[in-house]
Amino acid sequence: MAAIKKRNVNAAAEGAEVDRTDRAILRLLQRDASLSNVALAAKVHLSPPACLRRVERLKRLGFIDGVVARLNPQAVGAGMLVMIGVVLDRSTPESFSAFEKAAAKISCCMECHVVTGEFDYFMLIRTRDSESFNRLHAEQLLYLPGVRQVRSFMVLRNVLSTTELPLAI
């Protein structure tokens, strides 16, 4: 049901007219979604009611998918970031489906992507430290269905991390 709704929203967004002011609103909200409507309106040179109508329209069209708070990983006990490359033993729709259902249940998994190349999937995992990752690996990752190989890459230092998308609209 959610996938169908998402598809319809994306179709609406593709045909929508987006002007310079809409792009400015999207840029500003990506940087700081806690901006009040009054502050946002002032920055894009609109009245607060006009700004609110535009933000609501951008939400309705699917340009704004949600609003969240970014937490400090260290402060919440998730300071270790691990990238995991996964190779499945078979490339069938059933094996991909089984893996994806199981991967969605892995605690600490932030992202899971189907990829091309040497691996079938890349997962981003956040844990407290190497000991907690080792436990997660032994208790959950090794039991993912259809997995032939798991390669873990522990991040030593974060060089760049952003949630801001380039606006090519």
PyMOL commands that set and color helices and strands:
alter all, ss='L'
color gray80, all
select helices_A, chain A and resi 2-14+20-31+37-43+48-60+93-103+130-139+141-143
alter helices_A, ss='H'
color red, helices_A
select strands_A, chain A and resi 80-88+109-114+121-127+147-154
alter strands_A, ss='S'
color yellow, strands_A
deselect
rebuild
show_as cartoon
